[in-house]
């Protein structure tokens, strides 16, 4: 098949679940050798659509053709056999196995390990994705883990490669490596269906875009001919306003972290080494870093889930390093971890119950040992209303919400507790442009109301938008915070990559 011919045609595809139509009469085409973006806000139907293309979900109606032939995969194995491969946002790798063993697990008929290792080396060299087949996955960076997933797909010689939020865990330098690989695949005739909320990346990489809103195709466009804001407004059907800073003067220091060193409780985790910084009232400190460099551990140490020496963490001058989460919440600190289901929220509990779990202390939802359910219900309903959480009601289980809507609920729950210190890891992870703007504005507003805020994020655009000062985590060490104003993307990338010698980084490496 030559470039420009239709590879995949989706016609009138519809998929409904009880109470919601995920996709309604969706039609679009992908050409051979094309990078095609699939855009839409949370709940727009992107995930359901690609799951139908990959054989994980069966459409209720409509049809698909691949290379002119009827295409209706009932399982991923059939999709792969037809030349369709997918790299998921959350990697499906075993950390205790090496690269070659992980690749073999994703193949129908893997060759012997020696031959497979040779294939991996050849493919990694050909596509600019350096990778050692013998390395343990638990020792790899997030970018290297993504390479394992991509190489596993490339060994299947795919005609269509689906990529879901592929750059969310990469440094700017790793993004460039990935884009070079994708452009090489495109030149060889491979088509790529690319899902991302990072619209500037879409403009740089993609040839065409199909935009979904509430399960329906509302527009198609050529991304390079549109601004990021124009595409975002097509996604949400409304005019977007960028977050506005208050310009209010900063107050006194309220959060102090000094020589924080603690072993990671997470398997293959990263221990923290001599972390030190301070945050004043009204200040937002942005902390960047590629996944797996100590972000989760830092949130645990600040929230009180991981305790350390008393004076390693001080809130309003009071040593809190040896205190747990309840004591720190009483002192005014709230925290929202990256992992939504299982950490930030209990999957099978209702939104009311999840609101109670973290709001009981600061919202007075338990009195004399009894839960004040009407107050908990009111608290949950307020979060849903203020943060536009799309849900049938506060009675539904957390797992029933889309990832983006659950994120809005979790962040809203913490920001609604009148905190003096806010710590959030990945505040807009998997959230669409409109919801991300709303969350970022809420963070800025809480800072303007005299909270000290720590935002840990892999989204550099986000940090540059909300933060006053910037630091980067690498291998459990933190660079010295620097004012955001004047920082370049190259400098930030070097800081994230471990250039601790830059402008007085702490303690060396």
N, C-alpha and C positions, 0 to 999 in steps of 0.2 A: 504494500500500500504506500502510495507516494504522499508526501506532505501536502496538506490542503484538502485531501479527500476526507469525507465523514467517517470517523472511526466508530463513535458511539452516538446513537440517536435515542433519546428518551421522549416518549410521546404519551401525553395525557395520564401520567402516573399519579395515582391517588392512594394514600394510606391513612386510615383512620383508626384511632384507639378510642375506648370508652370516654366520651366527654370531650374529645379533641380530634381535629383533623390535622394530622402532621404535615401531609402533602396533599394538595388539591390541584389536579389537572396540570401537573408540571411537565413542561416540554422544553428541551434544549438539545443542542448537539455539540460534540467535541470533535475537532478535526485531528487528523494525524499530524504529529509534530507541533501541537499547540499546547501552550500552558493556559489553562482555563480556570479562572477563579470562580468559586462559589461563595457568595457573600450573603449575609443576613444577620439580623440581631438574634439574641438568644431566643430559642423557641420558634425560629423561622422555618425549621424543617430541614436544615442542612444535614444533620447527623442521620436522620431517618432516610434521606435521599441517598447518601453514599452507602448506607448499610444495605439498601436495596440493590445498588449497583454491585456491591461486593458479596451479595448472597446471604447476608445476615438477617434480612427482613424480606418478607414476600409482599409485593404490592397487592392492593385490593383490586385495582383495575389499571388499564394502560398497558403499554408494551415497550420493550427495549430491543434495539438491534445493535449488534457489534460486527463491524466489517460487513454489513449488509445482510447478516444472518440473524434469525431470532435469537434473543439472549434473555434467559430467565433462570439465573443460577439459584439453586435452593440451599446452597451452603458455600462457604468461602473456597473450599477445595475446587468446586466447579468453576468459580470465578478465576482462580489462579490458573487452572487448566486452560481457560479461554484467553489468558494473557492479561488479566486484571490483578494488580497487586495493591496493597494498602499499607502505609506506615501510619500507625495510630498515634494520637497525641500522647497517650500514656504507654510507655514501652512495656512490652511483654517479654521480659528477659529474666533469666535466673542468675542472680549475682554470684552464686557459688559455683557456676560453671564457666568455662572459658568461652572465648568468642566463637571458635569453631563448633563447640558443642551446642551453643545457643543457635547458631545458624542451622545446624543439622536438625534440630527439633522443629524448625519451621519448614522443612522440606519433605515432600512426599516420599522420595526415594533417594536419601542422601548417599553420596559415595563414601568410600573409606576415608578416615580422618586425615590421612596424609594427602590424599588427592584433593579433599575439600579445602585443606589449609592452603594448598597451592592455588586453587581457584579463588579463594578469598584474597590472597596476596595479589593475584593478577587483576582481579576486578577493582580492588582498592587502589592499585597503582594506575589503572586505566582511567578511573573516574576521579582521581585526586582526593581519595578518602583514605588516608593512611591508617592502617589498622593491623595489629599483630594478632594472628589467629590464636596464639597460645596465651594471651593475657586473660586474666580473670575479669569478668564483667564487673564485679564488685569494686575493682580498682580503676575503672574507666570514668572519665568525666561524662557529663550529660551529652556533650557534643559527640564524643566517641561512641556512646551507647546508641545514639541516633544513627551513626554510621553502620553499626551492626544491623539495625533494622533495615536500612536502605540496601546494604549489600545482600542481605537475605532476600530482599525483593529482586534485586538486579540479577541474581543467579538464576531467577526464573524467567529471564528475558521478557519482561512485561511489555505489552503494547500500550497499556494505560496504568499509570502510577497515581494512586490517590494519596494525598498528603494532608493530614489534619493538624493544623497549628504547628508546622514543623520548626519554626524558629523561636518558640516561646522559651526554650531552655539554652539558647546559644548566645555567645558573645558576638559583638559586631564582626569580629574577624572570622568566626565560625560561620556566620551567616553568609559572608562572601564566598567561603569555600563551598557551602551548600549550593548557592546560586550558580557558581561555576559548573558544578556537577549537573544541576538541573538543565542549564543551557546546553551542556554537552549532550545530555540525553535527548533534548528537543531536536538538536541538529541531526541526531541519528534516527529521528522519526518517532521517538516515544512521546506519547501524549501524557500530560500531567494535569490532574484535577486538584486544585490547590485551594485549601480552606484556611483563611487567616483573618483575624481582626486587625492586623497591622496593614493599614491601607496604603501607606507609602511603599511597603514591600510589594503589594499587589501592583501598584503603578510601575514599579521598576521591573517586575518579572513577567507579568501576565499579559497575554495577547488579547483575551476577551474575558468578560465577566458576566455571569448570570446572577441576578439579585433576587433573593426570596424575601417575602414579608408575610408572616402569618400563614406559611405553607404554600403561598402562590408566587409564581414568577411575576414580578412587577416591573422589571427592566432588564435590558442587556446593554452593555456598553464596552467601549475600548478603554481600559483603565488609564493608559497614558494620555488620553484626551480629556480626562476628568480630574478634578482635584480630589484629594482625600475627603475633604468636607462634602463635596457634591455626592460622592459615593455613599458616605455615611448618611446623608440626608435622604438618599434614595432608599437605603436600608430601613430607616425608621419612619419615613414619611412625614418628617417634621424638620424645622430649622433647628440646628444645633448651636448652642452658645458655649464657647470654651470657658473653662473654669476661670473665675476672677479672683485675684489676690486682694486682700484687704489693705495692705500697706501699713498695718498697725505695728507700732514699735514692739519689740520683744521684751519679755519680762525677765525675772530672775531664773536661774537654773533650777529645774524641778526634778530631772532624772540625771543621776550620775552613775556611770559604770567605770570601775577602776580595777585594772589588772584581773579581769575576769578570765579564769582558766578552769575548764571543767571537761571531764571525759564525756564523750558522746555515749548516750544509752542506746543509740540506734545501731543495729547491725550494719556494718560497712559505713557508718556515719563518720562525721568529722569533728574531732575535739576542738574546743575553743582555746585559743592561746593568747593570753595577755590582752584581752579586749579592753579598750578604754575610750569613752566619749561622754559628752554631756549634752543635754537638750534643755533649752529654756522654754518658758511659757511663750506660746505663740510661734514656736519654731517647728518646722518639719525637717527632720533629718532623713535623707534618702540613703538606703544601703543597698547597693547592687551586688550581683554575684551570680555566676552560673550555678545551676542547681547542684547540690551536693557539696558545697563549700562551707557549710556551717550555719546556713540560714535557719533551718529547723531547730538546731541546737540553740541558737541565739534567742529565738522566740521562747523556747522552753525555759531558758535561763532568766529571761526578763519577766515571763508570766508567773514564775514560781513553780512550774511543773518540774523543773530541775533546779535544785537548791545548791548553794555554794557558800562561800564565806560571807559573814554578815555585811561587811562594808563593800563587797564587790558590786552590790546594787543598792543605791540609796534613792529614796523618794522623798522629796521635800526635806532633805537632810537626815532622814531616818534610815538607818541600816536595815535593809529588807532581804539581803541575799540569802539568809537562812530561813526565810518565811515562805510558806506555800501560797497557792493561788488565792485562797479566800482572804488571807491577811493582806495581800497586795491589792486585791479589789477594794477592800475597806480603805486602803490608803489612797485609792483613786486610780489604780492602773487597770486597764482593760486590754484584752488581747484577742486577736482573731488569727488562728493558724492557717497555713496554706491548705491542708487537707480538709475538705469540706465535710465529707461523710466519714464518720468514725472518730474525728477529732474535734472539729468545730461544731458538728451536729450529730446527734444520735439518729441513725437512719430510720428506725422504726417508730420513733417518738413523734408526736404531733408538733406543729410549730409552736403551740402554746407551751408544751412541755419543754421544748428546746429553748424557748425564751426564758423559762423558769430556771433552767440549768445554769445559765451564766448571769441572769439578772436578779437572782434571789437576794444576793447581798446588797447591791447598790439600789435596787428598786423596792426593797422592803416587801418582797413577795411571800415571805415566811414569817409568821408572827406567833410567838409562844408555841413554836413547834408545829403549827398548822399552816398549810399552804393556802394563801388567799387566791383561789382560782379566778374569781372575777377580775382581780387586779392583774393576774398573769395573762388572762384573755385580753384585757385592755392593752397591756404592754405589747403583746404579739400583734394585735390589730393595728396599733399605732405604727409599728415597724413596717407592716405590709403596706399601709397607706402612704407613709412618708417616702419609702424607698421603692415604690411601684413594683412590689413583688407579685408576679403573675401566678395566682393560686386560686382554686375554688373556695378556699377558706382556711382559717387558722387550724382547723381540725385535721387537715391532711398530714400524712407522714412526711418527714423531711426528704426521704428518698423519692417521693412522688414529684418533687420539683425538678425542673431542668437545672443543670449546673449553674448557669448564670443567675437564675432566680434564687437559688439557694445561697449563692454568694452574696447577692443583695441583702438577703435576710440576715445572714451571719454578720456581715459588716454593719448593717443597720442596727442589729441587736447590741453590738458593742458601742457604737457611736451614740446610742440613745440613752446611755447610762450616766450622763453628766461627768465624764472622766476628766482627770487632770493629766494622766499619761495614757497615750494610746499606742499600742504596738500592733502592727498589721503586717502579715506576710502574704504577699501576692494579692493585694486588695481587688484587682480587676481581672484575676485569672479566668479566662474563658468567658468574659463578659463583653457584650456588644458595645458599639461606640457610644450610644446614648446612655446606657447604664454606667459605662466606665466614666463618662463625663460627670454624671450625677454623683457617683461615689467619690471621685476626686474633688468635686466641689464641696461635698459634705466633709471630707477630710480637712480641706482648707478652712471651711467654716468653723470646725471644731478648734483648729489651731488659733483662728482669729478670736475665739471665745476663751483663749488663754490656756488651752491644753498644750502639752508637749507631745509631739507626735514622732514616732519612728515608723517609717514605711520601708519594708524589705521587699524588693521587687526585682524581677528579671527584665522588666519592661523599662528600657532606658528613657523612652519618650515620656512615660508616666512620671518617672523620678524627676526629669528635667522640668516637667510641668508643675509638680506640686512641692518640690523640695526647696528649702533655702540652702542647705548644706548637703554634701555628698561624700560618701565613703564606699569602699568596696571590700567585700569579703573574698578571701582566697585561701583555701587550705586551712580554714579556722583562724586566720589572722585578718585584722581590719586595718585598712589604711587610715591615716589621719583624715578627719573630715575637712573638706575644702568647700568654699562657697561655690554654688552651682554656676553663678554668673561667671562667664569666661571660660568654663570647661569645654574642651572639644570632645567629640565622639572618640577620636583616636586616643586621647588621654584616658578617657573612661575605659575604653577597651583594654588598654595596658594595665590599668589599675585592677580590672576584673580578672585579667590573666595572670596576676601575681607580681606586678612591677611594684614591689613594696618600697623600693628605693625612692619613689617619686615623692618629693616635697615632704620629707619628714615622716614617712610611714613608720609605724610603731615597731620597735623591738627587733627589726630586721627579720630575716628568714634563714 
